[in-house]
Amino acid sequence: MKKITKLFLYTIFTVSVIGMTGCSSMAKVAVTKPAEINLKGINKVVMGNIWGNKGYEMQDAITDKLFASEKYDVVDRATFDRITRQQNFSLGRDIDEVQAQRVGNVLGTSVMVTGSSSSRFNYKRGKSRYVDRNGIRHVKNTVKAKMELNTRLRVIELETGRVLGVKKINKYTSRNTSAIDRWADVPNANNMAQTLINQTAIEFMKMIAPYVQYVFVRFEDAVTPDGERGIELAQVGQWSEAVPAFLHETKSSKVAASWYNLGLSYQYSFRFDEAKKAFRKCLSMELLSGCTQGLRNVDQMINDENRLIDQGAL
């Protein structure tokens, strides 16, 4: 088992984005989001059975992600099987409350991940004929392959047997191949499935651990050099330093856009009350949709911050 250092920062950084929407300036912002369920006080995760034709692969992928998160001690499936044999009990397909409590008595405060994961692969061949510029006839053969992975995962509190959360994750991918005057190769089904398994494991981790989500922030066009300077500072992640520049622009210009940009700088400096005031001032001058969305985003960030604190991540 791996001892994890419990440290999460509500991080925000920006990367400038050029040429995405005409002349508008944008920034890519990384925001730490709270886990979907609160596992505060729990630092051990047991990897239980995941049934289905991709169950073993999913167990391995989730185990790897749990170790990589550096948040939990992880009891992998092999270790857990050894413990249950030593305690002379076994688990069926669905762990019940009594079984969960027996495991909890042995392992202490912990949760178990269990569920199912199954894939379905199919492909279709096609062909078309054509004549090249030299008058030679050819046959173009194609293969269109599709892979579907359906996963259902549960997180169970072992001391009580209570189900803390259930998540269904359905992933799809497709790949095409072609060849001239010969059979086209069928895409590798195992590789396609593994891609979806990794995506599913990443999606599952959002359920039990804070994660980073990227958002794009669009600025309104600056009307003064101060506003341009503010955008430049924000685009390299210096949101607090951008505040005075945007604030100075609001004093020298009379446009709603200046207040919108100021609201963004307050928002990503975690000065939420001031951000709301700036967005409301913007709306009192002009009904910019960005200001309305800005108010919603601030409320969401406040809610996220409170949840991160409640989860012990801040």
C-alpha positions, 0 to 999 in steps of 0.5 A: 500500500502507498502512503499518500500526502494529503495536499490539494491547492485550489489552483488557477493558472492561465495560458494565453490563447490566440485567434480563437474567436476573431479579435477577442482575447482569451485565456485558458484557466485551470480550476480545481473542482471538488470531488462529486462525493465527500470522502473526508476522513477516509484515506483508504480505498479497497479495489473490489470486484469489477465484473464484465469482459473488461472488469480486470482491465478496469480494476488495474486502470482505477488502481493505477489512477488511485496510486497516482492521485497520491490521496489514498492508501490503496488495497489492490485486488490481490491484497484484498483477496489475501485478506479475505482468505485469511478471514475465511470469508468470500464476496459474491458479485454484489457485496451486501451490508453485512459483508461490507461491515465484516471487511470494514472491521478488518481494514478500518475506515475505508471505502470499496470500489466495485461494479461492472465494465463490458465492451462491445466491438463491431466493424463493417467493411466497404469498398468503392471502385475508381480509375486513376489518371493513368486509366488503371482501375482500382478498388478502395477497401475500407473498414469502419470500426466502433467500440463501446464501453459501458461501466457502472461503479459503486463506492461503498463505505465498508464500516456501514455498508452504505453506498456513497455513490453510483456512477454510470460511464458510457464511452464510445470511439470509432476508427477507420482504415483503408487500403487500395487493391487489398483488404483493409486491416481491422483496427485493433479492438484491444487498443480501442478498448484500452483507450476507453478504459483509461478515459473511464478511470479518469472520469471515475476519479472525479467522483472521489477526488478533487480534479482540474477542469479547464475553462476558457475566459473571453475578455471584452476588447480593451478601450484604453492602454490600461485595459490592454495591460490588464488583459496581458497580465491576466493571460499570464496568470497575474490576475491580482496584478490585473485588477488595478489596470482594469480598475483604472480603465473603468475610471477613464472610460464609460463602457460596460466592457471595462467593468466586465473585464474588471469583474473577471480579474476580481473573480479569478483573484478570489475577491468574489464580492467585488466581482459580483459588484463589477458584473452588476455595474456592467449590467446596469450599463449594458445587458452583456451576456458575459456579465450575467454568466459571470455572476453565475460563475462566481456563485459556482466558484463560491460553492466549489470553494465551500465544498473543497473546504468541507472535503478537507482539500483546502 
